[in-house]
Amino acid sequence: MKRTKNTLGVSMGIILILLFLVNACDKGTETLQASVPQITTTNVSGIASSSAFSGGTITSDGGAAITARGVCWGTNSAPTIADNRTTDGTGSGSFTSTLTGLSPNTNYFIRAYATNSAGTGYGNTISFTTATSSSGNQLAYFGQTPPGKTFIPFAREIIGYRDHSEITFSPDGLEAYWSNRTSIVTSKVENGRWTAPSVISFSGQGTANFYDDVPVVSPDNKKLFFLSQRPIPYASPSRENIWYVERTTTGWGEPRPLPPIVNSIPGIHWQVSVANNGNLYFSATNDSARIHISRYVNGEYTQPEDLRAINNFGSVTCPFIAPDESYITFCKLVAGRGTVYISFKDTNGQWIEPKFFSQILGPTSFVTRDGKYIFECFQWASAEILEDYKPKN
């Protein structure tokens, strides 16, 4: 019996050793199967004297989790993570990087990188030259090359592609705001560079998802208006209402809804626009899409009025009002498709017949406060095209 037990003990020991070896081989096979990640480098944009934007897109994780990613740069033609680098989280997908601490008028080489258990993979090399320290205009509009009178994509490497909410800039051009359909995203100039895009402090906080959307800064730079499904006592849940925040010495204050005299209009949706005098233009969909104006008188909003001269043109939405109220752009909806029109006021202050303006993927428009550019669906063009639509007499 003792001999049998010993034999069984030896056999069990051999089995355990074999199981260990098989498990070790499996793990070794897993390690051998993993390869370094594959990644592409995002084109450089927003080039200033000491900063720039780039990023990367991980096209393959190599069969193992991505533990680090970012962009490395230097004056040598093949920078690595041993050189300067950003650290932009983990995981696959695309990311944006902000390169800082650059020297003016210097040629740099950059490569995106991604690291997993098998090692670090690098993207294609891109070279660029920083602006001279006196070229402050390099900061304007993320340093993008100004467009002509034909719409072209705007800063896709930084803000991606949107078809719902237009980008809007503060009057001084130093802050940008847009939405990702759930939260408001911002980037601004700090210390001579644009910051990496991030959700603004008052939007999307905690676990609540308020669906903050379509931000716009007032012409006096003191308020930011936006739509939100945040709950308010006098409105039904999951309904969009117009909210705003006021600028403080430290940033934006707490969000507040506009009074019931405005938000009681049923079906408020999409873009809000503000004139120099505080008059508020917005659209609402009840039986059909219509544009309303609530005048700002002695610090109070008045009962919204139907903008009949424009609404008689059809189902219309997404107004942009010129700061001096001399023209308005809006989207006319026909069979679910949007077409942008423009109307000017005549010498008697009456809206003239709207003219076809453009037909692109998004319904919202925004003209920068310096009057230089018009944005539609995250494409932009020179605002000189507006002159082509002005009445000749």
VMD Tcl script that draws the C-alpha trace (Angstrom):
set ca {
  {0.00 0.00 0.00}
  {2.82 2.44 0.82}
  {4.42 1.71 -2.51}
  {1.14 2.48 -4.30}
  {0.77 5.76 -2.44}
  {4.29 6.80 -3.36}
  {3.62 5.95 -6.99}
  {0.42 8.01 -6.92}
  {2.26 10.90 -5.27}
  {4.95 10.89 -7.94}
  {2.33 10.74 -10.66}
  {0.39 13.66 -9.22}
  {3.62 15.65 -8.95}
  {4.44 14.98 -12.60}
  {0.93 16.04 -13.65}
  {1.21 19.30 -11.70}
  {4.58 20.05 -13.26}
  {3.19 19.38 -16.72}
  {0.20 21.66 -16.09}
  {2.55 24.39 -14.92}
  {4.71 24.00 -18.01}
  {1.66 24.07 -20.31}
  {0.37 27.21 -18.60}
  {3.78 28.85 -18.84}
  {3.99 27.95 -22.52}
  {0.55 29.44 -23.10}
  {1.61 32.68 -21.44}
  {4.81 32.69 -23.40}
  {2.84 32.17 -26.59}
  {0.62 35.14 -25.68}
  {3.70 37.30 -25.16}
  {5.18 36.15 -28.42}
  {1.91 36.84 -30.24}
  {1.78 40.49 -29.12}
  {3.53 43.05 -31.34}
  {4.23 46.74 -30.99}
  {1.25 49.01 -31.75}
  {0.72 50.63 -35.12}
  {-0.08 54.34 -35.12}
  {-0.31 57.32 -37.45}
  {0.71 60.88 -36.60}
  {-1.84 63.69 -36.88}
  {-0.89 66.68 -39.01}
  {0.45 69.64 -37.04}
  {-1.86 72.64 -36.59}
  {-2.21 75.72 -34.42}
  {1.50 76.44 -34.79}
  {2.64 79.31 -32.54}
  {6.07 80.44 -31.40}
  {6.16 78.05 -28.42}
  {3.38 75.52 -28.99}
  {1.47 73.46 -31.55}
  {-1.25 70.80 -31.82}
  {-0.83 67.25 -33.07}
  {-1.88 63.80 -31.90}
  {-2.31 60.33 -33.29}
  {-4.61 57.48 -34.25}
  {-3.82 53.96 -33.09}
  {-4.70 51.65 -35.97}
  {-3.67 48.42 -34.17}
  {-2.95 47.72 -30.50}
  {-0.68 44.80 -31.47}
  {-2.77 42.34 -29.50}
  {-2.09 43.89 -26.10}
  {-3.46 46.80 -24.06}
  {-2.07 50.28 -24.81}
  {-0.48 51.53 -21.59}
  {0.86 54.87 -22.84}
  {0.42 57.12 -25.87}
  {1.32 60.61 -27.01}
  {3.63 62.55 -29.29}
  {7.41 62.84 -29.05}
  {9.45 65.57 -30.70}
  {12.92 66.96 -31.14}
  {15.22 68.63 -33.64}
  {16.53 65.22 -34.76}
  {14.73 63.53 -37.63}
  {13.58 60.44 -35.66}
  {12.46 61.50 -32.16}
  {11.66 58.82 -29.57}
  {10.12 58.73 -26.10}
  {13.60 59.46 -24.76}
  {13.15 62.98 -26.22}
  {10.43 65.47 -25.36}
  {7.01 63.86 -25.29}
  {3.41 64.27 -24.25}
  {1.44 61.70 -22.27}
  {-2.14 61.45 -23.47}
  {-3.80 58.60 -21.62}
  {-4.14 54.92 -22.50}
  {-6.20 52.74 -24.81}
  {-6.78 52.65 -28.54}
  {-8.40 55.26 -30.77}
  {-7.49 58.85 -31.59}
  {-6.11 61.52 -29.28}
  {-5.03 65.16 -29.38}
  {-1.69 66.39 -28.06}
  {-0.51 69.89 -27.17}
  {3.22 70.42 -27.65}
  {4.59 73.11 -25.34}
  {7.94 74.65 -24.47}
  {8.99 74.98 -28.11}
  {11.51 77.56 -29.28}
  {10.53 80.26 -31.80}
  {11.53 79.93 -35.45}
  {12.81 76.36 -34.96}
  {12.35 73.30 -37.16}
  {10.99 70.30 -35.25}
  {10.27 66.67 -36.07}
  {7.42 64.82 -34.37}
  {6.10 61.26 -34.21}
  {3.10 59.85 -32.41}
  {3.85 56.85 -30.20}
  {1.95 54.06 -28.44}
  {3.28 51.51 -25.94}
  {2.09 48.02 -25.00}
  {3.69 44.97 -23.37}
  {5.61 44.24 -26.58}
  {7.20 47.68 -26.81}
  {6.66 51.12 -28.35}
  {5.48 51.75 -31.87}
  {5.96 55.07 -33.69}
  {3.95 56.83 -36.35}
  {5.09 58.65 -39.44}
  {7.45 61.60 -38.98}
  {6.18 65.12 -39.60}
  {8.29 68.26 -39.58}
  {7.21 71.86 -38.97}
  {8.70 75.22 -38.04}
  {7.47 77.29 -35.14}
  {6.47 80.93 -35.63}
  {8.75 83.79 -34.71}
  {7.99 85.31 -31.33}
  {6.58 88.42 -32.99}
  {4.05 86.50 -35.09}
  {1.14 86.77 -32.69}
  {-1.33 86.28 -35.52}
  {-0.23 82.67 -35.73}
  {-2.55 82.07 -32.75}
  {-5.68 83.25 -34.55}
  {-8.20 80.47 -35.15}
  {-5.84 77.68 -34.05}
  {-3.21 78.94 -36.49}
  {-5.19 77.64 -39.48}
  {-4.45 79.03 -42.92}
  {-7.21 81.59 -43.66}
  {-9.74 80.43 -46.26}
  {-10.98 82.18 -49.37}
  {-14.60 82.49 -50.45}
  {-15.02 78.70 -50.75}
  {-15.87 76.66 -47.66}
  {-13.10 74.32 -46.51}
  {-12.81 72.07 -43.40}
  {-11.71 73.81 -40.21}
  {-9.16 72.27 -37.81}
  {-10.45 68.70 -38.12}
  {-7.29 67.45 -36.37}
  {-8.24 69.42 -33.24}
  {-12.02 69.37 -33.01}
  {-12.88 66.40 -35.19}
  {-15.98 66.40 -37.36}
  {-19.35 67.72 -36.19}
  {-22.68 68.03 -38.01}
  {-24.83 69.42 -35.23}
  {-23.30 72.32 -33.31}
  {-21.18 75.02 -34.87}
  {-17.92 76.18 -33.31}
  {-18.11 79.67 -31.81}
  {-15.34 82.04 -30.77}
  {-15.28 84.75 -28.14}
  {-15.22 88.31 -29.54}
  {-11.49 88.63 -28.82}
  {-10.80 85.35 -30.63}
  {-8.95 83.89 -27.63}
  {-11.56 81.26 -26.69}
  {-13.35 78.61 -28.74}
  {-16.46 76.65 -27.78}
  {-18.32 73.75 -29.37}
  {-20.32 70.75 -28.22}
  {-19.98 67.00 -28.63}
  {-23.80 66.69 -28.35}
  {-23.64 65.96 -24.61}
  {-21.17 68.47 -23.17}
  {-19.58 71.80 -24.07}
  {-15.92 71.65 -25.05}
  {-13.51 74.58 -24.95}
  {-9.99 75.57 -25.85}
  {-8.39 78.93 -25.14}
  {-5.14 80.82 -25.46}
  {-3.00 80.62 -22.33}
  {0.66 81.58 -22.08}
  {0.90 82.09 -25.82}
  {-0.70 78.81 -26.88}
  {-4.07 77.12 -27.32}
  {-4.89 74.65 -24.57}
  {-5.89 71.08 -25.35}
  {-9.68 70.77 -25.84}
  {-11.53 69.81 -22.66}
  {-15.06 69.79 -21.26}
  {-15.81 73.19 -19.73}
  {-16.06 73.35 -15.93}
  {-19.84 73.78 -15.68}
  {-20.82 71.16 -18.28}
  {-21.19 67.43 -17.88}
  {-20.20 67.39 -14.25}
  {-20.80 64.35 -12.03}
  {-22.85 61.44 -13.33}
  {-25.67 63.56 -14.79}
  {-25.82 63.91 -18.53}
  {-27.57 67.17 -19.31}
  {-27.06 67.19 -23.07}
  {-25.56 70.68 -23.11}
  {-25.42 71.88 -26.69}
  {-24.88 74.75 -29.20}
  {-22.90 77.28 -27.11}
  {-22.59 80.91 -28.23}
  {-20.79 83.85 -26.61}
  {-22.58 87.20 -26.52}
  {-21.03 90.06 -28.52}
  {-20.03 91.86 -25.29}
  {-18.14 88.73 -24.15}
  {-20.02 88.72 -20.83}
  {-22.40 85.77 -21.29}
  {-22.37 82.32 -22.84}
  {-25.74 80.91 -23.91}
  {-26.45 77.24 -24.56}
  {-29.26 74.71 -24.74}
  {-29.61 72.05 -22.08}
  {-31.95 69.38 -20.78}
  {-31.05 70.24 -17.19}
  {-34.19 69.96 -15.06}
  {-36.03 73.17 -14.18}
  {-39.27 73.38 -12.14}
  {-41.51 74.86 -14.82}
  {-40.50 72.59 -17.73}
  {-41.05 68.93 -18.44}
  {-38.09 66.52 -18.15}
  {-35.90 65.84 -21.19}
  {-36.90 69.14 -22.76}
  {-34.38 71.60 -24.13}
  {-34.31 75.07 -22.58}
  {-32.05 78.08 -22.99}
  {-29.45 78.49 -20.25}
  {-26.60 80.93 -19.75}
  {-23.54 81.59 -17.61}
  {-22.02 84.97 -16.82}
  {-18.32 85.73 -16.94}
  {-16.62 86.30 -13.58}
  {-13.08 87.29 -12.62}
  {-12.16 83.60 -12.39}
  {-14.07 82.18 -15.35}
  {-17.73 81.32 -15.92}
  {-20.28 81.37 -13.12}
  {-23.06 78.91 -12.33}
  {-25.51 78.00 -15.11}
  {-28.95 79.63 -14.94}
  {-32.02 79.11 -17.13}
  {-33.62 82.04 -18.90}
  {-36.92 83.09 -17.30}
  {-40.19 81.27 -18.12}
  {-41.26 84.07 -20.46}
  {-38.64 82.71 -22.90}
  {-38.36 79.04 -22.00}
  {-42.13 78.54 -21.95}
  {-42.07 78.51 -25.76}
  {-42.59 74.81 -26.65}
  {-40.09 72.91 -28.76}
  {-36.99 75.08 -28.31}
  {-34.21 73.43 -30.29}
  {-30.87 74.14 -31.90}
  {-29.01 77.39 -32.24}
  {-29.42 80.56 -30.17}
  {-27.99 83.88 -31.39}
  {-27.48 87.21 -29.62}
  {-27.31 90.76 -30.98}
  {-25.29 93.68 -29.62}
  {-28.35 95.03 -27.81}
  {-28.99 91.68 -26.10}
  {-31.93 90.68 -28.30}
  {-32.18 86.91 -28.43}
  {-33.02 84.95 -31.59}
  {-33.86 81.27 -31.32}
  {-35.84 78.54 -33.04}
  {-38.59 76.26 -31.77}
  {-40.43 73.37 -33.32}
  {-44.09 72.93 -32.54}
  {-46.22 72.21 -35.59}
  {-43.35 73.51 -37.73}
  {-39.93 75.04 -37.14}
  {-40.11 78.79 -36.55}
  {-37.74 81.55 -35.42}
  {-38.54 83.79 -32.47}
  {-37.07 87.01 -31.09}
  {-37.11 87.99 -27.41}
  {-36.09 91.63 -27.04}
  {-33.82 92.63 -24.17}
  {-35.31 95.77 -22.64}
  {-34.05 97.40 -19.41}
  {-32.28 94.20 -18.40}
  {-35.35 91.98 -18.96}
  {-36.41 89.65 -21.76}
  {-39.77 90.38 -23.37}
  {-42.42 87.96 -24.59}
  {-40.94 86.20 -27.66}
  {-42.30 87.40 -30.99}
  {-42.79 85.33 -34.10}
  {-40.31 86.53 -36.77}
  {-43.04 86.43 -39.41}
  {-41.09 87.92 -42.31}
  {-38.69 84.99 -42.08}
  {-41.11 82.31 -40.87}
  {-43.41 82.95 -43.84}
  {-40.61 81.55 -45.97}
  {-41.26 77.99 -44.71}
  {-40.04 75.68 -41.95}
  {-36.97 77.56 -40.66}
  {-34.54 77.09 -37.79}
  {-31.00 77.77 -36.53}
  {-30.80 81.58 -36.79}
  {-27.57 83.56 -36.70}
  {-28.17 87.26 -36.23}
  {-25.56 89.86 -37.16}
  {-24.51 91.81 -34.05}
  {-26.11 94.97 -35.48}
  {-29.18 92.97 -36.68}
  {-28.51 94.00 -40.29}
  {-28.76 90.42 -41.61}
  {-29.78 86.96 -40.52}
  {-28.80 83.49 -41.73}
  {-31.03 80.51 -41.07}
  {-31.72 76.97 -42.18}
  {-34.80 76.13 -44.24}
  {-35.96 72.53 -43.80}
  {-37.42 70.73 -46.80}
  {-38.13 66.99 -46.58}
  {-35.59 66.63 -43.79}
  {-32.82 68.42 -45.67}
  {-31.39 71.74 -44.61}
  {-30.50 74.64 -46.87}
  {-28.96 77.86 -45.56}
  {-30.51 81.19 -46.57}
  {-29.65 84.80 -45.80}
  {-31.82 87.90 -45.52}
  {-30.85 91.56 -45.09}
  {-32.85 94.49 -43.78}
  {-33.84 97.25 -46.15}
  {-33.52 100.98 -45.41}
  {-36.83 100.84 -43.51}
  {-35.60 98.07 -41.24}
  {-37.73 95.39 -42.91}
  {-36.45 91.94 -43.84}
  {-36.14 91.46 -47.59}
  {-36.78 88.18 -49.40}
  {-34.23 85.55 -48.30}
  {-31.67 84.31 -50.79}
  {-30.15 80.86 -51.12}
  {-26.74 80.87 -49.42}
  {-25.37 77.33 -49.24}
  {-26.31 73.71 -48.90}
  {-23.85 71.72 -46.84}
  {-24.02 69.06 -44.17}
  {-24.93 71.12 -41.13}
  {-27.70 73.62 -40.41}
  {-25.95 76.05 -38.05}
  {-23.93 79.16 -38.95}
  {-21.66 81.55 -37.09}
  {-19.85 84.68 -38.25}
  {-16.84 85.64 -36.15}
  {-17.16 88.87 -34.20}
  {-14.30 90.45 -36.14}
  {-16.44 89.95 -39.26}
  {-13.72 88.01 -41.08}
  {-15.01 84.45 -41.33}
  {-18.23 82.48 -41.52}
  {-18.51 78.93 -40.18}
  {-20.95 76.24 -41.28}
  {-20.74 72.62 -40.19}
  {-17.15 73.09 -39.01}
  {-16.18 74.41 -42.40}
  {-15.20 78.02 -42.85}
  {-14.89 80.65 -45.55}
  {-14.09 84.32 -45.81}
  {-17.03 86.45 -44.72}
  {-16.43 88.46 -47.89}
  {-18.97 86.14 -49.50}
  {-21.67 87.95 -47.50}
  {-21.06 91.02 -49.61}
  {-22.21 89.08 -52.69}
  {-25.68 88.80 -51.16}
  {-26.16 92.36 -49.96}
  {-28.80 94.44 -51.78}
  {-27.14 96.70 -54.33}
  {-29.21 99.75 -53.45}
}
mol new
graphics top color blue
foreach p $ca { graphics top sphere $p radius 0.5 }
foreach p [lrange $ca 0 end-1] q [lrange $ca 1 end] { graphics top cylinder $p $q radius 0.2 }
display resetview
